[in-house]
Amino acid sequence: MVARKLPRLAVPLVLLWILLANAGCGAGGPSAAAGSAPAATSTIPAVAAATAIPARATPTAPIPAATTSASASPTATSAAPPTSTKPPTQPPLPPVPTAVPPRATPAATATAESTTSVGVHREFVAEIASGQLTGLQPTPDGKSVSLASQAQGRYVAQGDALSQPYQPGFRFNNLVLSWTAGAPAGTSLAFYARVQAGGQWSGWYQMATWRDGRGASLGGQSDAWGKVATDTLVLNRLADAWQYRVVLATTDATATPALRSVSVAIADTTRPPTGPAVALAAGWARELNVPVESQAIQDPAVAWEICSPTSLTMTLRYLGTQVTLRQVYQGVRDGTNGIYGNWPLNTAYAATLGYDAYVARLYALAQIKNEIAAGRPVPISIKYQSGELPGAALNSTSGHFVVVRGFTAAGEVILNDPAAPGLSAVRRVVKAADLERVWLRSGGIAYMVAPAGQ
């Protein structure tokens, strides 16, 4: 579902907020771009340091499924034409290297198929290097994978990281790939995924490109297996394994991109989002002092399209990075279609500021309670009908982001809602049952953001 595109109105901002309050901000609906298979190109900006916060445990299995109709990220387009066009095409994607033996599925059992419908798998340098590297090498500090070095501090022009095939232990029809990386000027990264079903592999789908701190989705990818809806691979059948590949490239022999991690979130959207029982951490009934920000008081040309970067801005400020909202929404903008709610581009931008960030599909509010207990606010994607979320800033929305900043002792959820008409109205309290219902029904999407190395 594409959030409605809103006209520019020459009226006071408060009136603009009233007029547009039910429109959503382009978060949470799929944008199905039909067409042919992936092209190649991409890049990712350098990561800076951030203040320490307790370590996050990587979600070990689950992360909820969105319905197929709500499986891709925000798709509202910007009022102005993209200022950053699609990155120049890299050389053709190298042929697939010889087959790599499938990695054994961790704790995969027949029971898992019936009890788990969502999951996320993360790979860092050691795991990436356990696949097949062509023209790439781990850096001496072990923190990233870069282009292979040559004499006199120069790098090869292009390299390829092919992951081992991964079998999650349950079948899925929905895949979101996110990453952390750095890409100085003249370098780029391109991200691909493919799936296996019945012993057969699909072709490669290009999920994104990242170049000079700007990202882009790739439209026109559709075939008998499925399609890429902005940033989400939506399949027409259930798959039982996936594989990713990343092409690193440079036009400056003295510079190299640096790939730090790849995360793959999958879901079987034919079933409700389910996963293992979550053990609650002590201290979840607390409120984090997350700074408030309102999208409603921003430039009317973009105000109702930037709920995702507004939520990310509040989160980054709390974690210790003082950025302007304009910096963030320009940094997350999808260079292909001009939207600001492409999920992996939001987390990739956070990675350029020194954070370990990825897109997750969660399956229980208890998982967010544990993040709050660890001192980390969580931006989440929601959509709901009139009357379904009393206390929220919007009466209804086709797609919106809010930040969970805490829980009351009674278990109610404390939010920062960027759609509020002013800063004093951003903090909200809603019933936990109401929020969990509309959030999980929307796909359970969350941005997991923590200082790198935590």
ABEGO torsion letter per residue (X at the ends): XBBBBBBBBBBBAAAAAAAAAAAEAGBGBBBBBBEBBBBBEEBBBBBBBBBBBBBBBBBABBBBBBBAAAABBBABBBABBBABBBBBBBBBBBBBBBBBBBBBBBGBBAAAAAABABBBBBBBAAAAAABBBBGBBBBAAGABBBBBBBBGGBBBABBBBBBBBBBAGBBBABBBBBBBBBBBBGBBBBBBBBBBBGGBBBBBBBABBBBGGBBBBBBGBBBAAEBBBGABBBBABBBABBBBBBBBBBABAABBBBBABBBBBBBBAABBBBBBBBBBBBGABBBBBBBBBBAAABBAAAAAAAAAAAAAAAAAAAAGBBBBAAAAAAAABBAAAGBAABAAAAAAAAAAAGBBBBBBBBABAAAAAAAAAAGBBBBBBBBBBBGABBGBABABBAEBBBBBAEBBAAGBBBBBBAABABAAAABBBBBAAAAAAAAAAAGGBBBBBBBBGX
